[in-house]
């Protein structure tokens, strides 16, 4: 899938969400089945079928985590009973830093 199409689909699903991490490079390196898996997971998050985790830093923020292969991770953050904040996709090393920053 083209990166522009992916970003449009993400915006259609989540609204005006920030796309963080090395999203472009990591998304391009995902296999087509993994790209499809990302969108299924995003729909599950929107439809409240995915289990959230609570931020310890900001009690109004929840997150959803998805693992792709052994090295890539996605984090989707959302205001509790509100709008989506950011989609983060990056390697495991940066994912751990982002999880700590968010308080998960």
Backbone as CSV, one residue per row, in Angstrom:
resi,resn,N_x,N_y,N_z,CA_x,CA_y,CA_z,C_x,C_y,C_z
1,UNK,0.841,-1.177,0.000,0.000,0.000,0.000,0.885,1.239,0.000
2,UNK,0.469,2.210,-0.741,1.220,3.463,-0.792,1.074,4.209,0.533
3,UNK,2.108,4.905,0.903,2.139,5.631,2.167,1.051,6.703,2.234
4,UNK,0.823,7.420,1.148,-0.223,8.449,1.123,-1.602,7.841,1.375
5,UNK,-1.863,6.687,0.751,-3.139,5.998,0.947,-3.290,5.550,2.395
6,UNK,-2.206,5.058,2.973,-2.237,4.607,4.370,-2.557,5.771,5.297
7,UNK,-1.909,6.889,5.089,-2.160,8.071,5.932,-3.612,8.544,5.788
8,UNK,-4.167,8.490,4.579,-5.562,8.885,4.371,-6.512,7.945,5.099
9,UNK,-6.225,6.646,5.045,-7.067,5.670,5.735,-6.985,5.848,7.252
10,UNK,-5.796,6.144,7.744,-5.624,6.375,9.181,-6.429,7.597,9.610
11,UNK,-6.356,8.665,8.841,-7.116,9.877,9.154,-8.620,9.604,9.083
12,UNK,-9.049,8.809,8.118,-10.466,8.468,8.001,-10.948,7.671,9.221
13,UNK,-10.104,6.789,9.727,-10.469,5.972,10.891,-10.392,6.733,12.210
14,UNK,-9.324,7.507,12.386,-9.016,8.079,13.697,-9.267,9.582,13.803
15,UNK,-9.458,10.245,12.704,-9.578,11.695,12.720,-8.204,12.335,12.631
16,UNK,-8.113,13.580,13.056,-6.853,14.332,12.994,-5.920,13.850,14.095
17,UNK,-5.195,12.797,13.800,-4.291,12.176,14.766,-2.847,12.451,14.358
18,UNK,-2.001,12.646,15.334,-0.575,12.824,15.072,0.044,11.464,14.737
19,UNK,0.884,11.421,13.739,1.560,10.176,13.361,3.024,10.344,13.709
20,UNK,3.484,9.546,14.689,4.801,9.729,15.287,5.727,8.544,15.031
21,UNK,6.950,8.713,15.534,7.971,7.692,15.351,8.524,7.785,13.936
22,UNK,9.156,6.747,13.519,9.648,6.656,12.141,8.587,5.938,11.313
23,UNK,7.370,6.486,11.338,6.215,5.825,10.742,6.433,5.495,9.280
24,UNK,6.852,6.467,8.487,6.972,6.265,7.041,7.895,5.101,6.716
25,UNK,9.067,5.093,7.305,10.048,4.041,7.030,9.560,2.687,7.542
26,UNK,9.013,2.664,8.751,8.559,1.404,9.337,7.362,0.829,8.583
27,UNK,6.418,1.689,8.193,5.251,1.224,7.449,5.669,0.643,6.107
28,UNK,6.601,1.294,5.451,7.076,0.803,4.152,7.752,-0.561,4.273
29,UNK,8.334,-0.850,5.438,9.011,-2.126,5.647,8.082,-3.251,6.099
30,UNK,6.830,-2.911,6.429,5.866,-3.950,6.801,5.435,-4.731,5.562
31,UNK,5.239,-6.019,5.728,4.682,-6.830,4.649,3.226,-6.411,4.458
32,UNK,2.680,-6.714,3.296,1.305,-6.327,2.999,0.330,-6.908,4.028
33,UNK,0.544,-8.135,4.456,-0.333,-8.741,5.459,-0.223,-8.006,6.797
34,UNK,0.973,-7.529,7.132,1.157,-6.771,8.370,0.507,-5.391,8.267
35,UNK,0.559,-4.786,7.092,-0.119,-3.511,6.886,-1.627,-3.689,7.080
36,UNK,-2.175,-4.775,6.513,-3.598,-5.067,6.695,-3.914,-5.299,8.173
37,UNK,-3.016,-6.003,8.853,-3.173,-6.285,10.279,-3.211,-4.984,11.093
38,UNK,-2.407,-4.001,10.701,-2.400,-2.702,11.364,-3.777,-2.048,11.267
39,UNK,-4.395,-2.073,10.094,-5.695,-1.439,9.915,-6.810,-2.195,10.625
40,UNK,-6.715,-3.512,10.686,-7.689,-4.296,11.460,-7.580,-3.924,12.935
41,UNK,-6.351,-3.809,13.424,-6.119,-3.434,14.824,-6.647,-2.025,15.102
42,UNK,-6.413,-1.080,14.195,-6.925,0.280,14.376,-8.450,0.281,14.442
43,UNK,-9.112,-0.501,13.568,-10.573,-0.592,13.602,-11.044,-1.185,14.932
44,UNK,-10.317,-2.206,15.423,-10.650,-2.801,16.723,-10.541,-1.765,17.842
45,UNK,-9.537,-0.910,17.778,-9.370,0.145,18.782,-10.521,1.133,18.710
46,UNK,-10.915,1.524,17.510,-12.010,2.474,17.322,-13.327,1.876,17.826
47,UNK,-13.526,0.598,17.560,-14.777,-0.072,17.928,-14.739,-0.646,19.342
48,UNK,-13.709,-0.308,20.095,-13.552,-0.705,21.507,-13.500,-2.214,21.707
49,UNK,-12.881,-2.910,20.759,-12.685,-4.352,20.891,-11.274,-4.694,21.339
50,UNK,-10.392,-3.715,21.357,-9.008,-3.919,21.812,-8.912,-3.473,23.269
51,UNK,-8.097,-4.163,24.039,-7.943,-3.831,25.451,-6.956,-2.683,25.643
52,UNK,-7.392,-1.614,26.304,-6.499,-0.474,26.527,-5.653,-0.647,27.783
53,UNK,-4.592,0.149,27.855,-3.793,0.252,29.068,-3.892,1.695,29.550
54,UNK,-3.756,1.889,30.856,-3.922,3.205,31.478,-2.572,3.864,31.701
55,UNK,-2.467,5.127,31.366,-1.253,5.883,31.641,-1.174,6.191,33.128
56,UNK,0.011,6.040,33.692,0.216,6.373,35.095,0.505,7.865,35.278
57,UNK,0.916,8.518,34.207,1.217,9.957,34.259,-0.013,10.823,34.096
58,UNK,-0.897,10.439,33.188,-2.099,11.208,32.906,-3.285,10.246,32.901
59,UNK,-4.084,10.299,33.942,-5.195,9.357,34.106,-6.278,9.517,33.031
60,UNK,-6.201,10.559,32.240,-7.170,10.772,31.168,-6.709,10.174,29.836
61,UNK,-5.527,9.562,29.818,-4.979,8.990,28.586,-4.930,7.469,28.700
62,UNK,-5.428,6.806,27.652,-5.301,5.362,27.542,-4.523,5.047,26.272
63,UNK,-3.998,3.840,26.191,-3.220,3.451,25.024,-3.521,2.030,24.599
64,UNK,-3.217,1.748,23.364,-3.348,0.420,22.787,-1.999,0.079,22.176
65,UNK,-1.575,-1.163,22.324,-0.250,-1.568,21.849,-0.392,-2.750,20.897
66,UNK,0.369,-2.707,19.813,0.386,-3.795,18.825,1.821,-4.117,18.455
67,UNK,2.141,-5.398,18.392,3.480,-5.871,18.053,3.463,-6.435,16.625
68,UNK,4.468,-6.052,15.842,4.624,-6.566,14.479,5.982,-7.232,14.380
69,UNK,5.992,-8.530,14.219,7.262,-9.251,14.141,8.021,-9.138,15.447
70,UNK,9.322,-9.216,15.366,10.125,-9.180,16.584,10.605,-7.782,16.930
71,UNK,10.510,-6.824,15.996,11.147,-5.537,16.251,10.237,-4.310,16.170
72,UNK,9.109,-4.388,15.489,8.259,-3.195,15.325,7.086,-3.213,16.287
73,UNK,6.767,-2.012,16.811,5.661,-1.854,17.748,4.846,-0.618,17.362
74,UNK,3.557,-0.687,17.631,2.672,0.456,17.420,1.990,0.794,18.740
75,UNK,1.842,2.087,18.996,1.119,2.573,20.160,0.090,3.582,19.657
76,UNK,-1.147,3.374,20.038,-2.215,4.316,19.705,-2.704,4.907,21.020
77,UNK,-2.637,6.227,21.153,-3.085,6.876,22.384,-4.404,7.605,22.144
78,UNK,-5.176,7.693,23.231,-6.522,8.262,23.135,-6.878,8.929,24.450
79,UNK,-7.611,10.017,24.368,-8.200,10.615,25.561,-9.329,9.696,26.011
80,UNK,-9.387,9.408,27.298,-10.452,8.556,27.819,-11.792,9.188,27.464
81,UNK,-12.679,8.417,26.867,-13.993,8.896,26.415,-13.878,10.116,25.507
82,UNK,-12.821,10.150,24.703,-12.601,11.296,23.822,-12.029,10.886,22.488
83,UNK,-11.125,11.698,21.991,-10.570,11.545,20.648,-9.197,10.876,20.701
84,UNK,-8.763,10.359,19.555,-7.447,9.745,19.447,-6.386,10.836,19.357
85,UNK,-5.256,10.597,20.007,-4.194,11.594,20.066,-3.078,11.330,19.071
86,UNK,-2.503,10.119,19.113,-1.320,9.852,18.288,-1.213,8.370,17.953
87,UNK,-0.653,8.105,16.787,-0.278,6.756,16.380,1.230,6.745,16.236
88,UNK,1.872,5.876,16.980,3.331,5.769,17.011,3.703,4.410,16.426
89,UNK,4.601,4.384,15.454,5.101,3.136,14.876,6.605,3.249,14.749
90,UNK,7.300,2.335,15.407,8.759,2.395,15.373,9.344,1.079,15.856
91,UNK,10.665,1.034,15.890,11.370,-0.149,16.362,11.253,-0.263,17.880
92,UNK,11.511,-1.458,18.368,11.351,-1.786,19.781,12.105,-0.822,20.692
93,UNK,13.298,-0.437,20.316,14.122,0.464,21.131,13.392,1.785,21.389
94,UNK,12.843,2.386,20.334,12.151,3.662,20.460,10.792,3.491,21.130
95,UNK,10.186,2.325,20.927,8.900,2.004,21.550,9.021,2.036,23.070
96,UNK,10.076,1.462,23.618,10.258,1.454,25.070,10.421,2.871,25.609
97,UNK,11.144,3.715,24.896,11.291,5.114,25.306,9.939,5.828,25.283
98,UNK,9.148,5.569,24.245,7.838,6.214,24.121,6.882,5.727,25.218
99,UNK,6.921,4.446,25.528,6.072,3.901,26.595,6.424,4.562,27.937
100,UNK,7.690,4.741,28.197,8.120,5.374,29.445,7.677,6.846,29.465
101,UNK,7.832,7.535,28.346,7.442,8.942,28.257,5.943,9.120,28.501
102,UNK,5.143,8.189,27.996,3.696,8.270,28.134,3.209,7.788,29.501
103,UNK,4.048,7.073,30.235,3.662,6.584,31.550,2.921,5.262,31.518
104,UNK,3.169,4.464,30.504,2.533,3.133,30.426,3.451,2.084,31.009
